[in-house]
Amino acid sequence: MSEQQTGRLYGVGLGPGDPSLMTVRAVEVIAEADVIAYHSARHGRSIARSIAERHLRPDHIEERLVYPVTTETTDHPGGYRGAMDEFYADAAARLAAHLDAGRTVAVLAEGDPLFYGSYMHMHKRLADRYPTEVIPGVTSVSAAAARLGVPLVEGEEVLTVLPGTLPEEELTARLATTDSAAVMKLGRTFPTVRRALERSGRLADARYVERATMDAERTARLAEVDPESVPYFSMAVLPSRVDAPREESGPGEVVVVGLGPAGPLWLTPEARAELAAAQDLVGYSTYLDRVPVRPGQRRHASDNKVESVRAEFALDLARRGRRVAVVSSGDPGVFAMATAVLEAASEDPYREVPVRIVPGMTAAHAAAARAGAPLGHDYAVISLSDRLKPWEVIAERLRAAAAADLVLALYNPGSRSRVWQVGKARELLLEHRAPDTPVVLGRDIGGPGERVRIVRLADLDPADVDMRTILLVGSSQTRTVRRGDGTEVVWTPRRYPEG
């Protein structure tokens, strides 16, 4: 049968519920269709049909697609998914029979057909076989924001749409890290969603919308909603944070946040959430520049060599009731700001200020992952900077770690003012390591200037090392292997030889 002889399939978006919000195109398609199809539960009532009812004709052929189950409880041998797959296959076959007979079929869908809609299951089974057109509709998310009368997203903000059926931990992580959100499919999931909002620190901002644009519409502060009263057709909304007040409420706190070695791909969800929730951001200007600007936040940048001053400044802000995030590259507890903050917070007048540390990806782990697995066995982490400790101490620790045959992660190996430490460290290590011991030079990992090289310890050139480089020096067991695709990888076996 040629394409001209078959009918045409339409997925018709009807909008959120108010019939007056249907598009002109949706009304035209319904008027031209031979067959009107819509989903319903076993009780036979269909919200989609009720929205479009005024446009239905007596001579329309109506195909009621009745769900076999409305919860995940079923005695079908394939379980809930098996029951639904069988239903969708049967429904698609019924519509295909009309299309093969040359009839135009309009499948009605609340909201938008391809936005959490049942129509998409028909689309996936039929659109490659019949001429098809999808008529977009106003989504429930847009309707909810309109009924609340608040901006949903503005400027550079990110909107996240989530099904309430996600696990609580997943919901919590995603709600904590986004600017704005809509959580759909509430009903029995409402208690889980509420806990996730509370755990992510977003409950106070959350709004509740039930049956937006319908006769039974209800809006409220989500924290005030009775869980027993929540139907499936409701959602939680986190509106735009732009212009939202960031209230100073009671004792503030300092959160020291690890940014990881480079850009946002290395940032943990927890760190992203703390950065978003902070009223004040404090940090070395280079690191602070990596944090997106958010309306309402204050940013306090400073030089890299004033850690104690920066820590006290952040603690003073927290004493005045501010929620402060101190940013640190990598992990804040590894040669970074966590120590400076805790040192100051252990003395008066800051002993009562709450301080939390949020970890980040370390430079050592990032460089190791790029090179393979050089840190696969015991290893030591040493800073070659003698700005805060004597070189004699560094040398003693290098000898001890090398004698113990530990892999070494060497931080702060060189800078414009420290040019001899790498050469001296190489000499010390060669007293205990073979000349062909692999050394990973990881520079600007994750950044635009990323470069990873593997050299022999004897060939380590101090001129190749700067302040953005980390060195990973192998043990006697560390291996360098060239794989089939030509790439060179470094790895240290987990098993150490006996004796």
Buried (B, 14 or more C-beta within 10 A) or exposed (E): EEEEEBBBBBBBBBBBBBBEBBBEBBBEBBEEBBBBBBBBEEEEEBBBBBBBEEBBEEEBEEBEBEBBBEEEEBEBEEEBEEBBEBBBEEBBEBBBEBBBEEBBBBBBBBBBBBBBBBBBBBBEBBBEBBBBEBBBBBBBBBBBBBBBEBBBBBEEBEBBBBEBBBEBEEBBBBBBBBBBBBBBBBBBBBBBBBBBBBBBBBBEBBBBBBBBBBEEBBBEEBBEBEEEEBEBBBBBBBBBBBEBEBEEEEEBBBBBBBBBBBEEEBBBBBBBBBBBBBBBBBBBEEBBEBBEEBBEBEBBBBEEEEBEEBBBBBBBBBBEBBBBBBBBBBBBBBBBBBBBBBBBBEEEEBEEBEBEBBBBBBBBBBBBBBBBBBBBBBBBBBBBBBEEEEBEEBBEBBBEBBEEBBBBBBBBBBBEEBEEBBBBBBEBBBEBBEEEBBBBBBBBBBBEEBBBEBBEBBEBEBEBBBBBBBBBBBBEBBBBEEEEEEEBBBBBEEEEEEE
